[in-house]
């Protein structure tokens, strides 16, 4: 039963990192220049399943999820005609961030609900363990 808490905890940690990336994406949605001189590119997490043989040798497994990488969205950067902008090129166009605010909001809602689901798993497991302990009374 203790493995359930580890698995749900890893899910919560992964979703927390996903929420941080969404917040960063939304904060930089209107950025036209970053530290590298290019417009900000949306950052997305790469999740991977964790499955390892337990040390006890009884065949049980530990599982979970982890963020193994953060990748930049390689979709083309939109351009806007604004010759007065300080980051405009010689033709008057400014490269804008490729963050889609609506997609990021949907991503935020999904991550938040996944986080809440992992909390519910932990709460239900805790209640089941407490009720199991009360059987012998």
Secondary structure, 3 states (H helix, E strand, C coil): CHHHHHHHHHHHHHHHHHHHHHHHHHHCCCCCCCCCCCCCCCEEEEEEEEEEECCCCCCCEEEEEEEEEEEECCCCCCEEECCCCCCCCCCCEEECCCCCHHHHHHHHHHHHHHHHHHHHHHHHHHHHHHHHHHCCC
